[in-house]
Amino acid sequence: MRNTFRGGVHPLHHIGEGKLLTQANPIRAITVDTVVIPVGMHLGAPSEPCVAKGQHVQLGEVIATPVGGFGLPVHASVSGEVLFVEERQMLKSKPEVCIGIRNDHADEWVELQPLDLASATPAELIAAVKNAGICGMGGAAFPTHVKMSIPEGKHADVIILNGAECEPYLTADHRMMLEQSARIVAGLKLILRATGVSRGVIAIETNKPDAIARMREAVSGEDAISILPLKTKYPQGSEKQLIQVVTGRDVPRGKLPLDAGALVFNVSTAAAIHDAITLGKPLVERVTTVTCGVKEPGNLLLRVGTRYEDAINACGGLVEGASKVFAGGPMTGLCAADLEVTATKATNGIVVFDEMQAKAVEESACIRCARCVHVCPIGLHPYLMRTDLDKHDTESAKQHGLMDCVLCSACSFICPARRYLSSSFKSAREDLAAKARR
């Protein structure tokens, strides 16, 4: 199959038993008594809380207002009483401001304001997406309204919906395509309308034949939208790789996808865009795969702010020997410090490993086998970047492509010396970002 990219790896649980744990399990909603909502869930400055302890809020009410050009509002995911506005330790290195709400289980919605699709302008469509607090739901959490706002002098000729879901174990997007295909297609059509782009492509890996068939049914009669099956390989769902496969164009080094004439959105993000524009609903819930070291793996519709412990208990609880919990998948996800961490708009998976799976291995010296070079989807030399960083030579690492790395961990996965390659690149980039802010 030609619909793939250079490099990549084939983790066992990407194409094997890992996804089989949950791919046939329908989405089911759960309710919780309390939510703890971080105000910095998106890329950009954290939002500013606008509620106080003891205040009653409605479902969908704005509880934190945007800050800066990349800012997004944060909405209450339940109706009830505000318990606190304080710092809590989540997935970031430092505690962040969170808003706790006791659920009254009334689901009393704030008044919704859907747009009149007959008269809505592109600017109004994009504003509705911002007002709904939508960010990328595939993991990056980039503010969606910013991505949809094509600057003057730039041009895109294709919108790509990412249905690859190449991360091992995760099947949330798979179930969304099976159960919510009409919402996804409607959302894509609204993206096309808002951006003025004439062509849409929904890209799906071939390990999801039922999703491919369902989405083909959903786009029947839509001349501007097509389905593209992709070879099953990790990281097929990476933004740069998707653009390369769909358009044949590479994203220029140091540039954005728009510089290659394409924009990429997650399929779940498209569904949220449909809800924001046609129903006036803000983003307050999402589908998350809870799997591996739980007794009843499944795909849960979680309210934003749901504690991992509540999500895991809804799946029967932890199995004996459970040792490590990932936010997201095991290739690119972050390790949770405890089960008090809560689900955000970008939480597509909660994956639990046992002691054997989670066991850390000791690094050994690089043997210069070049396997990391062979699998790198960007064509970088990871071993050289790691050598530079070991010498504290960040400038040389940047010259070797540090800032172009997509942090997919394919190099770490394949390395026979068990070198911590991707994690060292991530740490170096975070240090650079911190210095830039200072």
CORMO-V611627 format. One record per residue. N is the residue number from 1. RES is the residue in one letter. SS is DSSP state (hx for helix, st for strand, lp for the rest). PHI is phi in degrees with one decimal (* if undefined). PSI is psi in whole degrees, -180 to 180 (none if undefined). Layout:
n=N res=RES ss=SS phi=PHI psi=PSI
n=N res=RES ss=SS phi=PHI psi=PSI
This chain:
n=1 res=M ss=lp phi=* psi=133
n=2 res=R ss=lp phi=-85.6 psi=-16
n=3 res=N ss=lp phi=-78.9 psi=69
n=4 res=T ss=lp phi=-156.1 psi=-170
n=5 res=F ss=lp phi=-132.0 psi=170
n=6 res=R ss=lp phi=-74.5 psi=140
n=7 res=G ss=lp phi=86.4 psi=-157
n=8 res=G ss=lp phi=92.6 psi=169
n=9 res=V ss=st phi=-136.1 psi=172
n=10 res=H ss=lp phi=-127.9 psi=78
n=11 res=P ss=lp phi=-58.4 psi=139
n=12 res=L ss=hx phi=-53.0 psi=-46
n=13 res=H ss=hx phi=-82.4 psi=2
n=14 res=H ss=hx phi=-78.6 psi=-42
n=15 res=I ss=hx phi=-112.7 psi=-5
n=16 res=G ss=lp phi=-112.1 psi=-133
n=17 res=E ss=hx phi=-65.7 psi=-23
n=18 res=G ss=hx phi=-56.5 psi=-51
n=19 res=K ss=hx phi=-75.3 psi=-24
n=20 res=L ss=hx phi=-65.6 psi=-20
n=21 res=L ss=lp phi=-61.5 psi=-32
n=22 res=T ss=lp phi=-133.7 psi=-8
n=23 res=Q ss=lp phi=-66.5 psi=-20
n=24 res=A ss=lp phi=-97.8 psi=3
n=25 res=N ss=lp phi=-91.3 psi=116
n=26 res=P ss=lp phi=-61.5 psi=156
n=27 res=I ss=st phi=-66.3 psi=134
n=28 res=R ss=st phi=-133.8 psi=137
n=29 res=A ss=st phi=-84.7 psi=147
n=30 res=I ss=lp phi=-127.0 psi=157
n=31 res=T ss=lp phi=-116.3 psi=150
n=32 res=V ss=lp phi=-132.3 psi=160
n=33 res=D ss=lp phi=-83.1 psi=-26
n=34 res=T ss=st phi=-143.2 psi=142
n=35 res=V ss=st phi=-121.1 psi=148
n=36 res=V ss=st phi=-126.2 psi=108
n=37 res=I ss=st phi=-105.8 psi=114
n=38 res=P ss=st phi=-68.1 psi=145
n=39 res=V ss=lp phi=-92.6 psi=-1
n=40 res=G ss=lp phi=-117.6 psi=48
n=41 res=M ss=lp phi=-77.2 psi=-17
n=42 res=H ss=lp phi=-110.5 psi=164
n=43 res=L ss=lp phi=-69.7 psi=124
n=44 res=G ss=lp phi=127.9 psi=-176
n=45 res=A ss=lp phi=-66.6 psi=140
n=46 res=P ss=lp phi=-59.5 psi=149
n=47 res=S ss=lp phi=-74.9 psi=162
n=48 res=E ss=st phi=-99.2 psi=118
n=49 res=P ss=st phi=-57.1 psi=141
n=50 res=C ss=lp phi=-129.1 psi=20
n=51 res=V ss=lp phi=-127.6 psi=165
n=52 res=A ss=lp phi=-130.8 psi=160
n=53 res=K ss=lp phi=-54.7 psi=136
n=54 res=G ss=lp phi=91.1 psi=-12
n=55 res=Q ss=lp phi=-75.6 psi=143
n=56 res=H ss=st phi=-90.4 psi=133
n=57 res=V ss=st phi=-124.3 psi=153
n=58 res=Q ss=lp phi=-96.1 psi=158
n=59 res=L ss=st phi=-63.0 psi=126
n=60 res=G ss=lp phi=89.9 psi=-1
n=61 res=E ss=lp phi=-73.7 psi=143
n=62 res=V ss=st phi=-70.2 psi=124
n=63 res=I ss=st phi=-114.2 psi=-8
n=64 res=A ss=st phi=-151.8 psi=135
n=65 res=T ss=st phi=-99.2 psi=155
n=66 res=P ss=lp phi=-66.0 psi=151
n=67 res=V ss=lp phi=-130.7 psi=122
n=68 res=G ss=lp phi=81.5 psi=174
n=69 res=G ss=lp phi=-65.9 psi=-26
n=70 res=F ss=lp phi=-96.4 psi=7
n=71 res=G ss=lp phi=-69.7 psi=152
n=72 res=L ss=lp phi=-135.6 psi=146
n=73 res=P ss=lp phi=-72.8 psi=153
n=74 res=V ss=st phi=-114.2 psi=136
n=75 res=H ss=st phi=-116.4 psi=152
n=76 res=A ss=lp phi=-67.5 psi=130
n=77 res=S ss=lp phi=-92.3 psi=-4
n=78 res=V ss=lp phi=-143.3 psi=164
n=79 res=S ss=lp phi=-96.3 psi=147
n=80 res=G ss=st phi=153.3 psi=-160
n=81 res=E ss=st phi=-98.2 psi=135
n=82 res=V ss=st phi=-71.8 psi=120
n=83 res=L ss=st phi=-88.0 psi=-35
n=84 res=F ss=st phi=-165.9 psi=158
n=85 res=V ss=st phi=-131.6 psi=99
n=86 res=E ss=st phi=-155.9 psi=169
n=87 res=E ss=st phi=-78.9 psi=136
n=88 res=R ss=st phi=-134.9 psi=151
n=89 res=Q ss=lp phi=-81.4 psi=120
n=90 res=M ss=lp phi=-115.3 psi=-130
n=91 res=L ss=lp phi=-91.8 psi=-16
n=92 res=K ss=lp phi=-77.6 psi=168
n=93 res=S ss=lp phi=-68.5 psi=-27
n=94 res=K ss=lp phi=-120.0 psi=155
n=95 res=P ss=lp phi=-57.6 psi=149
n=96 res=E ss=st phi=-130.9 psi=156
n=97 res=V ss=st phi=-66.8 psi=131
n=98 res=C ss=st phi=-131.4 psi=155
n=99 res=I ss=st phi=-118.8 psi=118
n=100 res=G ss=st phi=-95.5 psi=136
n=101 res=I ss=st phi=-132.1 psi=130
n=102 res=R ss=st phi=-83.2 psi=122
n=103 res=N ss=st phi=-74.1 psi=124
n=104 res=D ss=lp phi=-89.9 psi=0
n=105 res=H ss=lp phi=59.8 psi=19
n=106 res=A ss=lp phi=-90.3 psi=-20
n=107 res=D ss=lp phi=47.0 psi=51
n=108 res=E ss=lp phi=-82.0 psi=105
n=109 res=W ss=st phi=-77.0 psi=144
n=110 res=V ss=lp phi=-66.8 psi=159
n=111 res=E ss=lp phi=-64.6 psi=124
n=112 res=L ss=lp phi=-91.2 psi=149
n=113 res=Q ss=lp phi=-129.8 psi=80
n=114 res=P ss=lp phi=-68.5 psi=155
n=115 res=L ss=lp phi=-84.0 psi=154
n=116 res=D ss=lp phi=-83.3 psi=104
n=117 res=L ss=lp phi=-63.8 psi=-25
n=118 res=A ss=lp phi=-67.3 psi=-30
n=119 res=S ss=lp phi=-119.4 psi=-7
n=120 res=A ss=lp phi=-63.6 psi=135
n=121 res=T ss=lp phi=-88.8 psi=163
n=122 res=P ss=hx phi=-54.7 psi=-41
n=123 res=A ss=hx phi=-63.0 psi=-38
n=124 res=E ss=hx phi=-69.7 psi=-36
n=125 res=L ss=hx phi=-62.8 psi=-46
n=126 res=I ss=hx phi=-66.3 psi=-39
n=127 res=A ss=hx phi=-62.8 psi=-37
n=128 res=A ss=hx phi=-65.1 psi=-37
n=129 res=V ss=hx phi=-65.0 psi=-43
n=130 res=K ss=hx phi=-64.1 psi=-46
n=131 res=N ss=hx phi=-63.0 psi=-24
n=132 res=A ss=lp phi=-83.3 psi=-4
n=133 res=G ss=lp phi=70.7 psi=32
n=134 res=I ss=lp phi=-85.3 psi=130
n=135 res=C ss=st phi=-128.6 psi=169
n=136 res=G ss=lp phi=-56.9 psi=128
n=137 res=M ss=lp phi=-98.7 psi=8
n=138 res=G ss=lp phi=-88.0 psi=-6
n=139 res=G ss=lp phi=133.8 psi=-31
n=140 res=A ss=lp phi=-78.8 psi=-28
n=141 res=A ss=lp phi=61.8 psi=33
n=142 res=F ss=lp phi=-74.9 psi=134
n=143 res=P ss=st phi=-56.8 psi=122
n=144 res=T ss=hx phi=-68.2 psi=-35
n=145 res=H ss=hx phi=-65.5 psi=-30
n=146 res=V ss=hx phi=-68.6 psi=-43
n=147 res=K ss=hx phi=-63.3 psi=-36
n=148 res=M ss=hx phi=-77.0 psi=-16
n=149 res=S ss=lp phi=-89.4 psi=91
n=150 res=I ss=lp phi=-75.4 psi=119
n=151 res=P ss=lp phi=-65.8 psi=157
n=152 res=E ss=lp phi=-62.3 psi=135
n=153 res=G ss=lp phi=94.0 psi=-12
n=154 res=K ss=lp phi=-102.8 psi=159
n=155 res=H ss=lp phi=-150.1 psi=139
n=156 res=A ss=lp phi=-125.0 psi=141
n=157 res=D ss=lp phi=-115.3 psi=2
n=158 res=V ss=st phi=-153.6 psi=140
n=159 res=I ss=st phi=-106.7 psi=126
n=160 res=I ss=st phi=-109.5 psi=125
n=161 res=L ss=st phi=-94.8 psi=126
n=162 res=N ss=st phi=-88.4 psi=105
n=163 res=G ss=lp phi=-114.5 psi=18
n=164 res=A ss=lp phi=-68.1 psi=-44
n=165 res=E ss=lp phi=42.3 psi=65
n=166 res=C ss=lp phi=-84.8 psi=-12
n=167 res=E ss=lp phi=-62.6 psi=132
n=168 res=P ss=lp phi=-54.5 psi=146
n=169 res=Y ss=lp phi=77.6 psi=-29
n=170 res=L ss=lp phi=-81.5 psi=137
n=171 res=T ss=lp phi=-138.0 psi=15
n=172 res=A ss=hx phi=-62.0 psi=-47
n=173 res=D ss=hx phi=-68.1 psi=-34
n=174 res=H ss=hx phi=-56.9 psi=-49
n=175 res=R ss=hx phi=-67.1 psi=-35
n=176 res=M ss=hx phi=-60.9 psi=-42
n=177 res=M ss=hx phi=-67.6 psi=-32
n=178 res=L ss=hx phi=-75.8 psi=-39
n=179 res=E ss=hx phi=-102.5 psi=-21
n=180 res=Q ss=lp phi=-130.0 psi=37
n=181 res=S ss=hx phi=-61.8 psi=-38
n=182 res=A ss=hx phi=-64.5 psi=-42
n=183 res=R ss=hx phi=-62.4 psi=-41
n=184 res=I ss=hx phi=-63.8 psi=-47
n=185 res=V ss=hx phi=-65.3 psi=-41
n=186 res=A ss=hx phi=-61.6 psi=-40
n=187 res=G ss=hx phi=-64.5 psi=-41
n=188 res=L ss=hx phi=-62.2 psi=-42
n=189 res=K ss=hx phi=-62.2 psi=-36
n=190 res=L ss=hx phi=-70.3 psi=-36
n=191 res=I ss=hx phi=-63.6 psi=-45
n=192 res=L ss=hx phi=-59.3 psi=-43
n=193 res=R ss=hx phi=-66.0 psi=-43
n=194 res=A ss=hx phi=-69.9 psi=-34
n=195 res=T ss=hx phi=-93.7 psi=-16
n=196 res=G ss=lp phi=77.6 psi=13
n=197 res=V ss=lp phi=-84.9 psi=142
n=198 res=S ss=lp phi=-96.8 psi=-13
n=199 res=R ss=lp phi=-128.9 psi=137
n=200 res=G ss=st phi=-124.5 psi=140
n=201 res=V ss=st phi=-129.1 psi=130
n=202 res=I ss=st phi=-105.1 psi=113
n=203 res=A ss=st phi=-100.9 psi=126
n=204 res=I ss=st phi=-136.4 psi=135
n=205 res=E ss=st phi=-69.8 psi=152
n=206 res=T ss=lp phi=-72.9 psi=-6
n=207 res=N ss=lp phi=-79.6 psi=7
n=208 res=K ss=lp phi=-126.4 psi=60
n=209 res=P ss=hx phi=-61.7 psi=-33
n=210 res=D ss=hx phi=-67.3 psi=-37
n=211 res=A ss=hx phi=-69.1 psi=-39
n=212 res=I ss=hx phi=-60.3 psi=-46
n=213 res=A ss=hx phi=-64.0 psi=-43
n=214 res=R ss=hx phi=-65.7 psi=-43
n=215 res=M ss=hx phi=-70.4 psi=-31
n=216 res=R ss=hx phi=-64.8 psi=-38
n=217 res=E ss=hx phi=-63.3 psi=-41
n=218 res=A ss=hx phi=-68.2 psi=-29
n=219 res=V ss=lp phi=-98.5 psi=7
n=220 res=S ss=lp phi=-57.3 psi=127
n=221 res=G ss=lp phi=89.4 psi=-6
n=222 res=E ss=lp phi=-96.2 psi=97
n=223 res=D ss=lp phi=-64.9 psi=-26
n=224 res=A ss=lp phi=-86.6 psi=-6
n=225 res=I ss=st phi=-123.6 psi=136
n=226 res=S ss=st phi=-132.2 psi=162
n=227 res=I ss=st phi=-108.3 psi=131
n=228 res=L ss=st phi=-119.9 psi=109
n=229 res=P ss=st phi=-70.3 psi=138
n=230 res=L ss=st phi=-115.3 psi=147
n=231 res=K ss=lp phi=-61.4 psi=140
n=232 res=T ss=lp phi=-76.6 psi=108
n=233 res=K ss=lp phi=-163.6 psi=143
n=234 res=Y ss=st phi=-95.4 psi=135
n=235 res=P ss=lp phi=-100.9 psi=76
n=236 res=Q ss=lp phi=-58.0 psi=-29
n=237 res=G ss=lp phi=-86.2 psi=2
n=238 res=S ss=lp phi=-65.1 psi=140
n=239 res=E ss=hx phi=-56.1 psi=-48
n=240 res=K ss=hx phi=-65.3 psi=-37
n=241 res=Q ss=hx phi=-70.0 psi=-38
n=242 res=L ss=hx phi=-61.0 psi=-45
n=243 res=I ss=hx phi=-63.1 psi=-42
n=244 res=Q ss=hx phi=-61.2 psi=-44
n=245 res=V ss=hx phi=-69.5 psi=-44
n=246 res=V ss=hx phi=-75.0 psi=-41
n=247 res=T ss=hx phi=-106.7 psi=-20
n=248 res=G ss=lp phi=80.0 psi=7
n=249 res=R ss=lp phi=-109.4 psi=147
n=250 res=D ss=lp phi=-96.3 psi=143
n=251 res=V ss=lp phi=-72.2 psi=122
n=252 res=P ss=lp phi=-58.0 psi=148
n=253 res=R ss=lp phi=-58.6 psi=129
n=254 res=G ss=lp phi=79.0 psi=6
n=255 res=K ss=lp phi=-110.3 psi=179
n=256 res=L ss=lp phi=-104.3 psi=163
n=257 res=P ss=hx phi=-53.4 psi=-34
n=258 res=L ss=hx phi=-61.2 psi=-27
n=259 res=D ss=hx phi=-71.0 psi=-12
n=260 res=A ss=hx phi=-103.2 psi=8
n=261 res=G ss=lp phi=78.4 psi=25
n=262 res=A ss=st phi=-142.2 psi=154
n=263 res=L ss=st phi=-129.6 psi=139
n=264 res=V ss=st phi=-119.2 psi=131
n=265 res=F ss=st phi=-129.7 psi=147
n=266 res=N ss=st phi=-73.0 psi=151
n=267 res=V ss=hx phi=-63.4 psi=-36
n=268 res=S ss=hx phi=-69.0 psi=-33
n=269 res=T ss=hx phi=-63.8 psi=-40
n=270 res=A ss=hx phi=-61.5 psi=-40
n=271 res=A ss=hx phi=-63.8 psi=-40
n=272 res=A ss=hx phi=-65.9 psi=-36
n=273 res=I ss=hx phi=-63.8 psi=-41
n=274 res=H ss=hx phi=-58.2 psi=-47
n=275 res=D ss=hx phi=-64.0 psi=-39
n=276 res=A ss=hx phi=-64.8 psi=-42
n=277 res=I ss=hx phi=-84.7 psi=-47
n=278 res=T ss=hx phi=-85.9 psi=-25
n=279 res=L ss=hx phi=-113.5 psi=-16
n=280 res=G ss=lp phi=77.0 psi=14
n=281 res=K ss=lp phi=-86.0 psi=131
n=282 res=P ss=lp phi=-76.5 psi=168
n=283 res=L ss=lp phi=-81.6 psi=104
n=284 res=V ss=lp phi=-125.9 psi=-1
n=285 res=E ss=st phi=-154.2 psi=159
n=286 res=R ss=st phi=-156.5 psi=161
n=287 res=V ss=st phi=-86.8 psi=133
n=288 res=T ss=st phi=-133.3 psi=133
n=289 res=T ss=st phi=-82.7 psi=125
n=290 res=V ss=st phi=-114.9 psi=116
n=291 res=T ss=st phi=-153.4 psi=177
n=292 res=C ss=st phi=76.5 psi=-95
n=293 res=G ss=lp phi=-85.4 psi=40
n=294 res=V ss=st phi=-123.2 psi=159
n=295 res=K ss=lp phi=-74.6 psi=-31
n=296 res=E ss=lp phi=-133.4 psi=78
n=297 res=P ss=lp phi=-56.3 psi=147
n=298 res=G ss=st phi=-168.0 psi=179
n=299 res=N ss=st phi=-113.3 psi=113
n=300 res=L ss=st phi=-107.8 psi=140
n=301 res=L ss=st phi=-88.6 psi=106
n=302 res=L ss=st phi=-104.4 psi=139
n=303 res=R ss=st phi=-71.2 psi=141
n=304 res=V ss=lp phi=-56.9 psi=130
n=305 res=G ss=lp phi=99.2 psi=2
n=306 res=T ss=lp phi=-69.0 psi=130
n=307 res=R ss=st phi=-66.8 psi=145
n=308 res=Y ss=hx phi=-57.7 psi=-37
n=309 res=E ss=hx phi=-60.4 psi=-42
n=310 res=D ss=hx phi=-66.0 psi=-40
n=311 res=A ss=hx phi=-65.4 psi=-42
n=312 res=I ss=hx phi=-67.3 psi=-41
n=313 res=N ss=hx phi=-63.3 psi=-32
n=314 res=A ss=lp phi=-68.1 psi=-16
n=315 res=C ss=lp phi=-106.6 psi=29
n=316 res=G ss=lp phi=88.2 psi=-3
n=317 res=G ss=lp phi=90.3 psi=176
n=318 res=L ss=st phi=-76.2 psi=148
n=319 res=V ss=lp phi=-79.7 psi=163
n=320 res=E ss=lp phi=-64.1 psi=134
n=321 res=G ss=lp phi=90.6 psi=3
n=322 res=A ss=st phi=-58.2 psi=135
n=323 res=S ss=st phi=-128.4 psi=-38
n=324 res=K ss=st phi=-138.2 psi=140
n=325 res=V ss=st phi=-118.9 psi=126
n=326 res=F ss=st phi=-101.0 psi=137
n=327 res=A ss=st phi=-90.9 psi=109
n=328 res=G ss=st phi=95.8 psi=-162
n=329 res=G ss=lp phi=-89.7 psi=173
n=330 res=P ss=lp phi=-73.4 psi=-16
n=331 res=M ss=lp phi=-82.8 psi=-41
n=332 res=T ss=lp phi=-123.6 psi=-3
n=333 res=G ss=lp phi=-74.7 psi=171
n=334 res=L ss=st phi=-108.1 psi=148
n=335 res=C ss=st phi=-81.0 psi=132
n=336 res=A ss=lp phi=-83.4 psi=137
n=337 res=A ss=lp phi=-68.1 psi=-34
n=338 res=D ss=lp phi=-159.4 psi=-178
n=339 res=L ss=lp phi=-88.0 psi=7
n=340 res=E ss=lp phi=-83.2 psi=-11
n=341 res=V ss=lp phi=-60.0 psi=146
n=342 res=T ss=st phi=-118.7 psi=157
n=343 res=A ss=lp phi=-72.1 psi=135
n=344 res=T ss=lp phi=-111.0 psi=-175
n=345 res=K ss=lp phi=-65.8 psi=-21
n=346 res=A ss=lp phi=-101.6 psi=5
n=347 res=T ss=lp phi=-80.2 psi=95
n=348 res=N ss=lp phi=-91.8 psi=-9
n=349 res=G ss=st phi=-160.2 psi=150
n=350 res=I ss=st phi=-126.9 psi=108
n=351 res=V ss=st phi=-114.3 psi=126
n=352 res=V ss=st phi=-107.0 psi=129
n=353 res=F ss=st phi=-108.5 psi=149
n=354 res=D ss=st phi=-86.2 psi=-178
n=355 res=E ss=hx phi=-62.1 psi=-39
n=356 res=M ss=hx phi=-67.8 psi=-45
n=357 res=Q ss=hx phi=-65.1 psi=-35
n=358 res=A ss=hx phi=-88.7 psi=-5
n=359 res=K ss=lp phi=-60.4 psi=127
n=360 res=A ss=lp phi=-75.8 psi=143
n=361 res=V ss=lp phi=-109.9 psi=152
n=362 res=E ss=lp phi=-85.2 psi=135
n=363 res=E ss=lp phi=-67.7 psi=151
n=364 res=S ss=lp phi=-126.1 psi=177
n=365 res=A ss=lp phi=-68.0 psi=146
n=366 res=C ss=lp phi=-61.4 psi=133
n=367 res=I ss=lp phi=-101.9 psi=8
n=368 res=R ss=lp phi=57.0 psi=42
n=369 res=C ss=lp phi=-82.2 psi=-18
n=370 res=A ss=lp phi=69.3 psi=16
n=371 res=R ss=hx phi=-63.4 psi=-36
n=372 res=C ss=hx phi=-63.7 psi=-34
n=373 res=V ss=hx phi=-68.5 psi=-41
n=374 res=H ss=hx phi=-64.3 psi=-37
n=375 res=V ss=hx phi=-94.0 psi=-13
n=376 res=C ss=lp phi=-62.1 psi=120
n=377 res=P ss=lp phi=-71.3 psi=-15
n=378 res=I ss=lp phi=-96.3 psi=-12
n=379 res=G ss=lp phi=81.8 psi=29
n=380 res=L ss=lp phi=-89.6 psi=177
n=381 res=H ss=lp phi=-116.4 psi=83
n=382 res=P ss=hx phi=-55.9 psi=-37
n=383 res=Y ss=hx phi=-64.3 psi=-33
n=384 res=L ss=hx phi=-70.3 psi=-41
n=385 res=M ss=hx phi=-62.6 psi=-41
n=386 res=R ss=hx phi=-66.0 psi=-39
n=387 res=T ss=hx phi=-60.8 psi=-43
n=388 res=D ss=hx phi=-60.1 psi=-46
n=389 res=L ss=hx phi=-67.2 psi=-36
n=390 res=D ss=hx phi=-62.7 psi=-27
n=391 res=K ss=lp phi=-92.0 psi=4
n=392 res=H ss=lp phi=60.6 psi=30
n=393 res=D ss=lp phi=-101.8 psi=78
n=394 res=T ss=hx phi=-66.3 psi=-35
n=395 res=E ss=hx phi=-63.0 psi=-42
n=396 res=S ss=hx phi=-66.1 psi=-38
n=397 res=A ss=hx phi=-62.2 psi=-39
n=398 res=K ss=hx phi=-65.3 psi=-39
n=399 res=Q ss=hx phi=-65.1 psi=-30
n=400 res=H ss=lp phi=-86.7 psi=4
n=401 res=G ss=lp phi=107.3 psi=19
n=402 res=L ss=hx phi=-53.4 psi=-43
n=403 res=M ss=hx phi=-79.8 psi=-11
n=404 res=D ss=hx phi=-92.2 psi=-16
n=405 res=C ss=lp phi=-57.9 psi=135
n=406 res=V ss=lp phi=-92.7 psi=5
n=407 res=L ss=lp phi=54.6 psi=42
n=408 res=C ss=lp phi=-82.2 psi=-18
n=409 res=S ss=lp phi=74.3 psi=11
n=410 res=A ss=hx phi=-60.8 psi=-36
n=411 res=C ss=hx phi=-66.5 psi=-43
n=412 res=S ss=hx phi=-65.4 psi=-37
n=413 res=F ss=hx phi=-63.6 psi=-39
n=414 res=I ss=hx phi=-91.5 psi=-14
n=415 res=C ss=lp phi=-66.4 psi=120
n=416 res=P ss=lp phi=-71.9 psi=-18
n=417 res=A ss=lp phi=-89.3 psi=1
n=418 res=R ss=lp phi=57.2 psi=39
n=419 res=R ss=lp phi=-72.5 psi=140
n=420 res=Y ss=lp phi=-84.2 psi=80
n=421 res=L ss=hx phi=-81.4 psi=-63
n=422 res=S ss=hx phi=-60.0 psi=-41
n=423 res=S ss=hx phi=-65.4 psi=-34
n=424 res=S ss=hx phi=-69.2 psi=-35
n=425 res=F ss=hx phi=-68.1 psi=-41
n=426 res=K ss=hx phi=-63.1 psi=-45
n=427 res=S ss=hx phi=-62.8 psi=-41
n=428 res=A ss=hx phi=-64.0 psi=-41
n=429 res=R ss=hx phi=-68.6 psi=-36
n=430 res=E ss=hx phi=-65.1 psi=-38
n=431 res=D ss=hx phi=-64.1 psi=-42
n=432 res=L ss=hx phi=-63.3 psi=-41
n=433 res=A ss=hx phi=-64.6 psi=-40
n=434 res=A ss=hx phi=-64.7 psi=-41
n=435 res=K ss=hx phi=-64.3 psi=-39
n=436 res=A ss=hx phi=-63.9 psi=-39
n=437 res=R ss=hx phi=-66.7 psi=-39
n=438 res=R ss=lp phi=-67.4 psi=none
